[in-house]
């Protein structure tokens, strides 16, 4: 019985790091979010740059 308890205790305490696939998924989600934000804000960014260029000249 003690062996079974120790086995389950060792499973509970085992920690494993992230795999490369998980890092790839996180990177893909962040990339998609950045592109979506830039697409949605592209008109405002363009207008702001045009205004700044007008102030400089």
N, C-alpha and C positions, 0 to 999 in steps of 0.2 A: 504493500500500500504506500509506503514511503517513497518507493521508486517512482510510482505514478505521480505522486504529489510533486516530487522534485522535477519530473519531466514537464509537467504543466507550468511549474514555476519558472523553469528555464525558457519555455516558449513565451511566457509573458514578459520576461526581462530582455528578450532578444530584440535588438534594434538593428534595422538594416537601412542603409542609405538609399537615396534616390537612384533610380536607374537612368541611363542616358535617354531612354524612350520617354520617361516622364519629364526630363528637362526639355526634350524636343517638343513635347506637347505644350508645355508652359510657354516656351519661346514662340511657338506658332500662335497661341492665343494672344500673347502680348503684341506680336507683329500685326495680327489682324485688327486688334483694337486700335493700334496707332494709325494704321492706314484708314480705318473707318473714321476716326476723329479728324484726320487731315482732310479727308474727302468732304466731311460735313462742314468743316471750317474753312475750306479753301477760298470761298468767296470773301469771307471776312478778313482772312490773312492777306489776300490780294489788295483789298481796299485799304487796309492799314499800311501796307508797304507803299502804295501809291500816295497816300496822305503824307507819310514820312518823307518820301522823295520830293513832294511838293514843298514841304517846309525847308528842305535842305537847299533847294535852288532859289 
